[in-house]
């Protein structure tokens, strides 16, 4: 099940970030997205969130900030389902482009995004400190 994220999910999202992200977002960062005018997101899970996608929409473009699936629930298609859900919602809302940054050493995530239509459009050197960020873009 995928549903829209809401402010009451904050503690679960912080826990997911801590458990599953190499560079977890802080509570304040997640709160800024959830309470921000342009923020949006979805969670996956039956009884409580086991994965999430957070992003923002400005005018006719969207950006994926973070996609995290708890390590115990990986390899079940939840990351793909979250991104697919977001792309569909954004397409229906008239979004014309979706952007994201991914660690250039995260081969699995790059393959996932490429399989969903994202193409590399640039690079940010040492963006994550120890590696570059690959900039990717797609039309939803």
N, C-alpha and C positions, 0 to 999 in steps of 0.2 A: 504494500500500500504506500502510495506517495501522496502527501498532502502539503499544503502551504505551511511554511514555518510561521510561528507566532511567538511573541515575546516570552510566553510561559515556557518555551523550549530552551531558554538561555542556558540553564545548568546542564541539560543533556548535550547541547552543542559544544559547550566548553569541555565536557568530559570526552566527547567524541574527538575533538581536536587534540586533546592531550594523549588519547590512546592511539590515534591513527595518523596524525600528521607529523611529518619530519620537522616542520616549523609551525607549531600550533598558533592559531589566532588566540588572542587574549579575550577575556570576558568583555573588556571595554571595546575592543575592535568589533566583536560580534554584535554587541549592543548597538554600536554606531550604525551597523548595517540594518539591523532589525528596526531601529527607531528612525532611521534616515528616510528622507523624502523619496529617494530613488532606490532604496534597498529592497531586495526580494530574495526569496529562497524557498526551498522545499526540503522535507525530511522523508526518509524511507524507514519503514518499520511497522510492525503490527501493534505492539503494546507500548513501545517507546522507541524513539529514534535510534537507529543503528547506522544511519548514513545521512549526510546532508549536502546540499549545494547552496551556496550563498553568492549573490551577485548584485548587480545594480543595473538599472535601465535609465538612460538619459536620452531624451528625444527618441530617435529611431534606432539606437544602438544599445546593446547590452554587453556586460562584461561579467564573466565568471570569476569570482574571487577565490573560492575554495570549494573543492569537492572532497569529502572525507567519508570513508566507510570504515567502521570498526574492524580491526584485524580479524576478529572471530567470524565476520560476515562477508569477508572478501571472496572473490572468485565465484560469486553467485549472480553477477550481473547487476548489482545495485548501483554501482557507479554509472554504468551505461544507462540504466533506467532513469536515474536522476538527470543526467545530461540530456537524454532524449526527451524527457518530460519538459525540461526547461526550454529546449529548442522549439518544441511544439507550441508551448504557451507563448513564447516570444513571437513565433511566426504568426500565430493567431492574433496577436496584439499589434502586428504591423512592423515588428523589428526587422531591419534590413541587414544587420551585421552583428555578429557575436565575437567578442575578443576574449582571449585568456593568455596567461603566462604559465609556463610549466618548466620545471627543472629540466635542463637538457640531458640529464643523466637518468630521467624517469622514463625508461623505454616503454614500460607498460602503459603509462598514462598517455604518452605521445601516440602510441598505436591506437589506443581507445579513441582519442580525439580525431586522429586521421581517419579512422573507420567511420566516424560520424560526420565527415565532411570538412573538418578543420584543415587548413593548410598553413605551413610556416610562412610568416611574413616579415620576420625580423628576429633580432637577438639583443638581449641586454647583458652586457659583459659583467660577470661577477655579481649579478643581481642578488643571488642567494648567498653571497660571500664565497662559498667554496665551489660554485659552478654558475654557469650562465642560465638565463631564462630564455626559453624559446617562445617567441610571440606567435600565436596562432589566431586565425580568423576563419569564420565561415558565414555563409548566408543560411539562416535557419530554414 
